[in-house]
């Protein structure tokens, strides 16, 4: 057996990457909503 097959990756690293992607998407969507919702309110209140 080679050394490559005996090495195991840490499962915490995989969960950290998943959490990072989830956090990025959450804050991206949250930030876009902070821009879109007031824009929609202003659009409908002024027209």
Phi and psi in degrees as a GROMACS rama.xvg file:
@    title "Ramachandran Plot"
@    xaxis  label "Phi"
@    yaxis  label "Psi"
@TYPE xy
-87.9518  166.137  UNK-2
-69.5205  -28.3135  UNK-3
-62.2051  -41.303  UNK-4
-74.2531  -22.564  UNK-5
-83.3842  -22.8255  UNK-6
-75.2059  136.924  UNK-7
-118.838  141.296  UNK-8
-81.7199  148.701  UNK-9
-71.1523  127.169  UNK-10
-66.1083  -23.602  UNK-11
-66.3621  -32.4221  UNK-12
-64.4361  -41.7578  UNK-13
-65.0916  -41.3609  UNK-14
-68.2466  -34.1058  UNK-15
-64.7582  -41.6055  UNK-16
-64.9279  -41.9996  UNK-17
-62.6987  -43.0849  UNK-18
-64.0666  -39.0316  UNK-19
-63.8795  -42.3565  UNK-20
-66.0227  -43.4361  UNK-21
-63.23  -42.3561  UNK-22
-65.5561  -41.0489  UNK-23
-60.5747  -47.0574  UNK-24
-64.948  -40.129  UNK-25
-59.4908  -49.976  UNK-26
-72.0395  -29.1258  UNK-27
-64.7127  -48.6221  UNK-28
-64.9795  -41.4007  UNK-29
-61.5051  -43.8773  UNK-30
-65.587  -39.5069  UNK-31
-66.0523  -38.318  UNK-32
-66.0761  -35.1773  UNK-33
-63.2658  -25.5146  UNK-34
-90.0175  -38.961  UNK-35
-76.0022  -46.1199  UNK-36
-60.5151  -49.8972  UNK-37
-63.5486  -32.7199  UNK-38
-64.6201  -41.1419  UNK-39
-67.1618  -41.858  UNK-40
-61.8504  -45.1541  UNK-41
-64.6651  -39.7845  UNK-42
-61.2809  -47.1163  UNK-43
-77.3593  -25.6013  UNK-44
-79.4286  -26.3435  UNK-45
-89.0097  -18.2513  UNK-46
